[in-house]
Amino acid sequence: MGMTDLKIGFIGCGGIAAHHLNQLISLSVKPIAFCDIDRSRASSFAQRVGAGSVYTDYHDMFEKERLDAVWICIPPFAHKDEVVIAAEKNVNVFIEKPIALDIATGKSMVNAIRKYKVKSWVGYHWRQYDGVQRARTALMREGGRIGLIEGYWWGWIPSTIGGWWIKRDMSGGQVVEQTTHIFDLARFLCGEIGTVYTEMDTILHVDIPGFTIEDVGVFTLRFVNGAVGVISNTSAAQPIGGTVGLKVVTKNLQLEISSQSAKIYKGMESTEIRHSVNPYFEEDKKFLKSIVENTDTEIPIEEGLRTLAVTLTAVESWRRKTPVKVEEVLSQT
């Protein structure tokens, strides 16, 4: 069986799903089933590939379709039992970040994936940038001890996303829904995060009705390997002033990761590696390849759970006004 023979379904047919559909089409893979609570959106996806069944309830889709894999591209609050049902039906799962809004739901996903031995991939696409991967190789080969990490997601309220994004009980806040990419990148490059201390508030968007998430946040980190770090986020940056990235200082070199490139500084020399790949294409292609060749995936569901735990620890620290250990949150049932 080749990639083009795989029977693919979609749960959620919004903006991020469209990115993935584009990649699958470029790989000559045509999904056969589309589910969205807004039937017209699912229909538009089916029309793009020229065929396909349309559903408004994923339970119906799993019951009626025999799928090899499903792309789950729904908002955080919408995650319930879709991964568990997929696993029970022997359907491999690609799921966008964050995988859930609470540890219990995330653990139910992990347990189901393990029990039924299906493959999983979490959409932390920053890991797929070639510059990031080369920077990680340099870090591991010659970086030495890691000392300091600084990450940032300075953006604005996404205009292409529904009103759920500004509500904490639906998105988890910017730290859980968006800055999760930077926490995950910090884990990928620098190892596990042990403790988080948070200061965050709503200061700049107090005039927006229904805005219940932070618009500024600072998260102080202690890594298991002893390194210290800080990640900041805001949803109030100016469109011309937005910036997203991560910096790392080690014994022997320094890294600076952005959405355009990875820079490596060593002594008086600097090297810039411009990202030259489409990370969505890379992750989708690799996931399909892992199914066809029956190999392990690079970012299994366990990785999604660990990064979720870090961001939920950040929120818990804010609530308690004290540093909180990630393992304490991860151990919740």
N, C-alpha and C positions, 0 to 999 in steps of 0.2 A: 504493500500500500504506500502510495506517495502522498505528499501534502495535498495535492489537488483532489484526492479521493476522500479526504476527511470531511465528515458531516459536522458543520459548525452551526451553533446557535448564538444569539445575542439576548441578554437580559439588560434592558436599558438601551435606548436608541437616541441618546442626546449627543452633546458636543464631543466628549472624549471617545464615545463609541464610534463616532464618525471618523475620528483619527485612525482607529483600529480597522474599521471597514476599508478605509483607503489602502492601508498596508496589505490587507488580505487580498484585495482586488489586484494590487500590483504583484502579488505572489501567485496570481491566477487561481486563488481560492475563492469560491463563491459560497457564502453561508446559505443555509436552507431554511432557517427559522429565526423569527425576530419577535421579541416580546417587549412591550412598553405599556405602561398604564394609559398613555396617550396613543390610541390605535393609529392615528394618522402618522405619528413618527415612525412606528414600526412599519407601516405601509410604505413610507418613503424609502426606507432601507431596502425593502423587498423590491421596490421599483428600480433601485439603483443596480441591483444584480440581475434584474430581469425575471425574477421568480422568487419563491420562498413563501412559507406559511407565516401568517401573522397572528399574534396572540396578545392578550392584555393580562394574562395570568400565567406566570411561569410554571405553576403546577400543571396546567393544561399542556404546556409545551413539553415538559418532561414526560408526561403521560403518553402523548401522541407521537413524539418524535424519537427516533433512535440516533442520538448524537454521539460524536466522538469527543467533542470539546465544546465548551461554552465560554463566551466572553461576558463577564459580569461587570457592567458599567453603570451602576446606580449610586445615588447619593448615600452618604453614611447612614442616615436614619432608616433607609429602606432595607438594609441588610437584616435578614431574619433566618430562614432555613434553606435558602436557595443553594448554598454550597453543600449542605448536608444531603439534600435531595439529589443534587448532581452526582455526588460521590456514590450514593446508594444505587444510582442508575448507571454507574461505571462511566461517568462523563468526566473527562479531564477539565480542570478549571483554571482559566485566566481571570483574575480579579483585580480591579483597580483599587488603588489606595484611597483612604484607609479601609481596611477590611471590615471594620465595625466601629461602633461607638463605645463598646464595653468589652471587658476581658472575657466574660462568660460566652458571648456570641463568638468572639474570635477563637476561643478554645474549642467550641463545638465544631467549628470549621476544621481546625487542625486535627481533632480526633477523628472526624469523618474521613478526611483525606487519608489519614494513616490507616484507618480500619479497612477501607476499601481499596487502598493502594492505587489510587488514581494520581495523576500528575497535577501539580499546581504551580502557578506563577503569579506573583504579585507585581503590579505595574509601577515599580520604582524605576522609571526609565532613565533617571540620571546615571545609574550604574552602567548604562550601555554606551555612554559617550566614550569614544576611543581615547580622548584626552584624559578622562577620568581613569580609565583602565591602565593607561600607561603611567599616570601619576601614582596609582596604587602600586604598580610593579616597582617603580623607583623607590617608593616609601618602604616597601617590604625588603628590597634588596640592599638599600644603602642609607635609608633614613635614620636608622638608629632609634634611640629612645624618643617617643613622642611626648612633647611637653605642653603645647598650647594649641587650642582649636578655637576659631572664631567663625561662626556661621550667621547668615542673615537672609531673611526674606522680606524685603521692603517692597510691598506692592500696594494694590488698591482693591476695592470691592469688585470682583469679577462681574462684568456687565452681561456676560453670556450665560450666567448661572442664575437659577431661580432664587426667590426670596429666602429659601431655606438656608443659604450660606451665612446670613447674618444672625441666625438663631442658634444658640449654643446647644439646645436639645436636639437639633437637626443636623448640624455640621460638626459639633464638638468644639467649634471655634477655629480660628485661623491656624493655631498651633497643631491641632489634630488633623485638619482637612488639607492644609496647604504646606505649612512649614514642615510637615512630616517628611517631605522630600529631603530637607537639610539634615534633620535628625537621622534619617536613614543613610544619607551620604556620610555623615560623621561616623556612624557605626561601621559602614562599609570600609572606610579608609583607616579608622583609628581604633576600632574595637568596641566592645560593649560599654555602655554607660551605666554606672553604678548608682549615682545619686543625682537628683535634680532639685534645685531651689529656684522658685519662680517669683518674679514681681511683674504683674500685668494689670491693666486697667482699661476702662473706656473713657477716654479724655477728649478725643477729636471728633468722634461721630455721635456725640450725645444728641444731636439734632435730628438723627435719622430714626423715624418711628420703627419700633420693633427690633432695634439693634441690641442684641443681648450678648455679643461676643467681645473679646478684647480688641482694641484697635492699636494698642502698643503692648509689647511684652518682652521681657528679658529673662533668659533661662540660664542659670549657672550650673555647669555640669562637672562632675568628677567621674572620670573614666575608671574602669576596673584596673587598667594598667597604670593608674596613678596620674595620668594627664588631666589637666583642667581645661575647661572650655566655657564659652558663652555663645548662645544663639539668641538673636533678637528678631522680632517680627513687627510689622505694622501693616495695616490695611489703609493707611492714610498718606502714603507716599504720592508725590506728584507723578503724573504719567511720564514726564521727562526725567524723573529722578529715581525711578524704580531700580532696584538692584537685588540680585539673588546670587548667593555663592557661599564658598567655604574657604577658609585659610587654615593652614597647619604649619606649626613650627616644630621641627625635630632637631635632634643633636647635629645632624649633618646636612640638612636641607630644609627648604621652605616651599610650601605649595600654595597656589592660589587658583581655585576652581571657580569658573563662571559658566554661564550657559553658552558662551562662545568658545572658551578654550580652557586649557590647564597650563599654568605657568609653574616651572620648577626653577627655584633659585638655589645655587650652590656656589659658595665662595663669591667670586666676582663674575660668575657666569649665570646667564638666565636662558632658559629654553621655553618657548611657547608652542604648545601643541594645539592647533585649531581643531575643534571637533569637526569631523568630516563625514559622520554617519547620521542617519535619521534614527534616533533611539527607539522610536515606536516600531519602525520597521525591523530593527534588530531584535527587540524582545519578542515580537510576534513571530518572526521567522524562527528564532531559536526555540520558542515554545512548541511550534508545530513540528520542528525537527526532532525535538525530544520525544514527542509522541510517536512519530514514525520510526525512529531508531531505538525507542525504549531506553532512553538515557535520563540521567538526573537533570533536573532543571536548576538554573542558577539562583533563582529567587523564590524558593518554595514558600508555602503558606506560613511556615514557622517564622520566616523572616518578617512577614507582615505582622504577625502577632507580637514579635519582640519590639519592632518600631512603634506599633500601636501602644504597647506598654509604656514606652518612654514618654510619648506625648500625653498619655493619660496620667502618668506620674507628674508631669509638668502641671497639669490642671489640678491634680490633688494637692500638690505643694502650694499652689495659689490659694486653694480653699483653706488649707491648714495653716498657712503662713509660716511654714517650716520646711527644711529639706526633707525629701522623701526618697526612700530606696526603691529602685525600679523593681527589684525582686519581690518587695512587699506587694506592689500592685499586681505584678504578674502572677502571684500566688492566689489572688482572689478567685472565688468560684461564683 
